[in-house]
Amino acid sequence: MQVDFTFQEYLGFLAFLGIATMGFWLMIFLLSYVVPYWLFGAAIERFKENRAAKKLAKEQQTA
C-alpha cells in the first residue's frame, strides 16, 4: 500500500492545518480573555448605572 501525495495536495493539507490551528487558537483567546473581559465590563457598567439611578431617586425624594 503506497500513498502518494502530489505537491499541491500537500500544500492544501498544510493550508488546512494552518487555518484550523489559527481558528482553534483564536477561539481559545476569545473564550479565555475577550468574552470574560466583555462580560465583566458590562456587569460593572450596569452596577454603576444602577447605583447612579438609586442615588438620583434618593436625591429626588429628599428634595
N, C-alpha and C positions, 0 to 999 in steps of 0.2 A: 504494500500500500504506500503510494507516494503522493504527497500533497505538494503541488507546485503552485505557487502564487506568482502572478505577474507583478511587476514593479508598481503598476497603477493600483492593483488590489491592495498591495502592501501600504501604499500611501493613503488609500482610502481608509484602511483599517487604522492606521496611525492618526488620521484626522478624526475619525470617530472616537478613538480613545482620548485624544486631546480635548475634544469638545465635551465628551461625557465627564471627564475629570474636572474641567473648568466648571461645568454645571454643578457637579457634586460639591465642590468647594465653595461655590457661590451660595448654594443652599445652606451649607453649614454656617457660612458667615452671616447670612441673613437671619437664620433661626437663632443663632447664638449671640449676636450683637445688635443688629439693626432692629429686629422686632421687639426685644425687651426694652431697648432704648426708647423706641416709639411709644410703647405701652406705658412705661414708667413716666415719660414726659407728659403724656396725655392725662395720666392719673394725677400728677402734681398740678397740672394746669386746671383740671376740674376741681381739685381741692381748693386752690387759690380762688377760683371763681365763686365757689360755694361760700367760702369764708368771707369774701367781699360782699356777697349778696346778704349774708346774715348780718354783717356789720352795718350795711346800708339800711336794712329793715329795722335793726335796733335803733339806729340814729333817727329814723323817721317816726318811730313810736315815741321816743323821748322828746322829740321836737314838737 
